[in-house]
């Protein structure tokens, strides 16, 4: 499956306010650094805006808030994850 710009943008919603999805996940993957890990390894949680609970995971490897839970209703292969990483972090949106 080829990812469109709209789908690349929409995937971000699974990387914020993701504590509930991570509670249902067996694994997680960081879009920024590419690390895979168990959700239990997440030690830091961030508030995305002033009114939020601290419910957005920070990667235990790089600290970025780009953690994608395995329970999210999307499946990305390595090539798609690399495309997502380039799209979000290259600064060329």
Secondary structure as GFF3:
##gff-version 3
##sequence-region A 1 93
A	DSSP	alpha_helix	5	10	.	.	.	ID=ss1
A	DSSP	three_ten_helix	11	15	.	.	.	ID=ss2
A	DSSP	alpha_helix	19	23	.	.	.	ID=ss3
A	DSSP	beta_strand	28	30	.	.	.	ID=ss4
A	DSSP	beta_strand	36	37	.	.	.	ID=ss5
A	DSSP	three_ten_helix	39	41	.	.	.	ID=ss6
A	DSSP	beta_strand	45	46	.	.	.	ID=ss7
A	DSSP	beta_strand	56	57	.	.	.	ID=ss8
A	DSSP	beta_strand	67	69	.	.	.	ID=ss9
A	DSSP	alpha_helix	78	89	.	.	.	ID=ss10
###
